[in-house]
Amino acid sequence: MTSSSSPAAISDREKRLALVATILGSTVVTVDATVVNVALPSIERELGGGLAGQQWTANAYTLALGALLLIGGSLGDLLGERRVFSLGVSAFGVTSVLCALAPSIELLVVARALQGVAGALLTPAALAVIVATFSPDERGRAVGTWLAWSGIGTVLGPLIGGQIVDSASWRWIFAINVPLVLVTLVLIARFVPAGRGAAERAHLDWRGALLAAFGLAGPTFALIEQPVLGWESPAVIVPGLVGIALLAAFLLYERRAREPMLPLELFRRRNFAVGNLETFSMYAGLSMLFFFLVLYLQQVAGYSALEAGMASVPVTIVMFLLSSRFGAFSDRVGPRVLLGAGPLVAAAGFGLLIRLGSDVDYATDLLPALLLFALGLSMTVAPLTSTVLAGADERNAGIASGVNNAIARVAGLIAVAGIGVLVAGRFSASIEGSLGERPLSAPARMSLAEAQRQPLAPVDLEGVPAAERAPIARAVEDASVSGFRLAMGTGAVLVALGGILGAVGIRDPRHGRRVSAAECPGGQLVGQPRDAARARGPAIAAPPATTVTMEDHAT
């Protein structure tokens, strides 16, 4: 398919294969975000670099991806979503080869950063392709399918990576991307519609792009390094504050720019603004769940690394089975009911996790909570993504996707870092409450001090007198349970807040108020939701006295 086509002119077969292309392209991004973690010990043994090298092998990718998502989305709108999607997929294949061939840890970190750049191009472009390919009434199911399969990649990454590292070499976890990239490029060339490109927007807002990139990079860097360096480190404080200042400058500049990278009027659209707020709240809770749960299961409940990793597989299975169905349901009845009820169901799953103790039976204690959480998540994610995309017109689908992806990633970083501070405080307070009045030997005090620097980690009792070991171990275990419950309780509040935002703030496209065309800037198709009309083509001005339906369209 080489020419621009409206969704109505694209056959069902072409739509399915275009969706497969977006799934494969996005999957390599999600897989490479997680697969490298299991290979870090092997990478360190071969290339060296120590702990810092391991951290930056993982973090260089996250930093580049998070910092450049807005630019990737803007380029998709400027040059055309298919062109940028194809460029991002190609670049990901090339940078994967660079990772596989890296002769030193320094070059591997550089290659990983370049991988993140490629991921920032293709991720928002993939969602923009879905917008260009599917009509508003089909997007919920399409986005749900895309999310479900992308979630499978997140889970399979560590599992496949572990097998490859054990049986061959860590280099193959990057080389295996190449055949997936080649298949994706063939599908893009044949089945992804060209969309609209450079004719509509003359140039890239380079000043805004630089402000956005460095503005996002500063806080992202600070949040990545905070667990290692601490909040008081200049290497955390300075990049964080400079980044925040640059983000403020970015917003001020975009208000005045003739052709801004981020049209700020998008946030005047109710569903776009509320949808992104709900995204922040939901993904903050989601990131907290998986971060703290995996640590807790391994370091407190005694699960192996494989058992802890497999614990969340039911969540992925439920999302795989239900996401597209809830997306289709949202297409039929509107997203509001799901965006209100889904997060509340997920919060109830969080609530069940609050009751976990140090002895966790998977079938009776953990599985019911995860299934309830997965049900709520499946009800929410596809309608939420579709609502945000539908809240922007088709010409801004790329930047809308970039904004939403950036908000989701930053929310996760902020939540894990911020709640980590609260968990550490609760951990220390609990230990003080248990052992504060008890006289302890010097080795025991040293062990407790080390434990307080690493909440939820097993306490090292080597050198501690035998009479003190049991009380210390019990106090640390109780403190870990208390800290974990605080994290889960906070996550429940964040996710439930997302549900309240959705129930109160989101508008269904089929229940708009009746207004005159004069109230609708630019006019739209008579009898159609405002953004639905824009998604079908350029705005068509209605006669001044015509009555139309106006609301923030959400698929």
Buried (B, 14 or more C-beta within 10 A) or exposed (E): BEEBBBBEEBEEEBBEBBBBBBBBBBBBBBBBBBBBBBBBEBBBEBBEBEEEBBBBBBBBBBBBBBBBBBBBBBBBBBBBBBBBBBBBBBBBBBBBBBBBEBEEBBBBBBBBBBBBBBBBBBBBBBBBBBBBBBBBBBBBBBBBBBBBBBBBBBBBBBBBBBEBBEEEEBBBBBBBBBEBBEBBBEBBEEBBBBBBBEEEBEEBBEBBBEBBBBBBBBBBBBBBBBBEBEEEEEBBBEBBEBBBBBBEBBBEBBEEBEEBBBBEEBBEBBBBBBBBBBBBBBBBBBBBBBBBBBBBBBBBBEBEEEEBBBBBBBBBBBBBEBBBBBBBBBBEEBBBBBBBBBBBBBBBBBBBBBEBEBEBEBEEBBBEBBBBBBBBBBBBBBBBBBBBBBBBBBBBBBBBBBBBBBBBBBBBBBBBBBBBBEBBBBBBBBBBEBBEEEEBEEBBBBBBEEBBEBBBBBBEBEEBEEEBBEBBBEBBBBBBBBBBBBBBBBBBBBBBBBBBBBBEBBBBBEEBEEBBBEEBEEBBBBEBBBBBBBBBEEBBEBEEEEEBBBBBBBB
